[in-house]
Amino acid sequence: MKKPESEIRSAAIHAKIRPRFKKMAEKMASDDDRSLAGWLEKMIRAEHERRAAKS
């Protein structure tokens, strides 16, 4: 799914998670050569598409 040109990344998500999960997520983002925010966006999009395909 391609992001529309007019969509600006301005929404913030604040969540408290365990430090070990943050460390895992940062490692996975780094392995994908992405920022943590970019990696989370990719994972949320993938999960959304997976659920939509099930319906």
C-alpha positions as CSV (number, residue, x, y, z in Angstrom):
1,M,0.0,0.0,0.0
2,K,1.6,3.3,-1.1
3,K,1.3,6.3,1.1
4,P,-0.6,9.2,-0.5
5,E,1.6,12.3,-1.2
6,S,-0.6,14.5,1.0
7,E,-0.3,12.3,4.1
8,I,2.1,13.9,6.6
9,R,3.5,11.8,9.5
10,S,2.2,13.9,12.4
11,A,0.4,11.4,14.7
12,A,2.2,10.4,17.8
13,I,1.8,7.2,19.7
14,H,2.9,7.0,23.3
15,A,3.0,3.6,24.9
16,K,4.8,2.1,27.9
17,I,6.4,-1.2,27.1
18,R,8.9,-3.4,28.8
19,P,12.5,-2.3,28.1
20,R,13.4,-5.7,26.7
21,F,10.6,-5.4,24.1
22,K,11.8,-1.9,23.1
23,K,15.3,-3.3,22.7
24,M,14.0,-6.1,20.5
25,A,12.0,-3.7,18.3
26,E,15.0,-1.4,18.0
27,K,17.2,-4.3,16.9
28,M,14.6,-5.5,14.3
29,A,14.2,-1.9,13.0
30,S,18.0,-1.6,12.7
31,D,18.2,-4.9,11.0
32,D,15.7,-3.6,8.4
33,D,17.6,-0.3,8.1
34,R,14.6,1.6,9.4
35,S,13.8,3.9,12.2
36,L,11.7,2.5,15.1
37,A,8.8,4.6,14.0
38,G,9.1,3.5,10.4
39,W,9.4,-0.2,11.4
40,L,6.3,0.1,13.7
41,E,4.4,1.7,10.8
42,K,5.4,-1.2,8.5
43,M,4.3,-3.8,11.1
44,I,1.0,-2.2,11.8
45,R,0.3,-1.9,8.0
46,A,1.2,-5.6,7.5
47,E,-1.0,-6.7,10.3
48,H,-3.9,-4.6,9.0
49,E,-3.5,-6.1,5.6
50,R,-3.3,-9.6,7.0
51,R,-6.5,-9.1,9.0
52,A,-8.3,-7.6,6.0
53,A,-7.4,-10.6,3.8
54,K,-9.0,-12.9,6.4
55,S,-12.3,-11.1,6.2
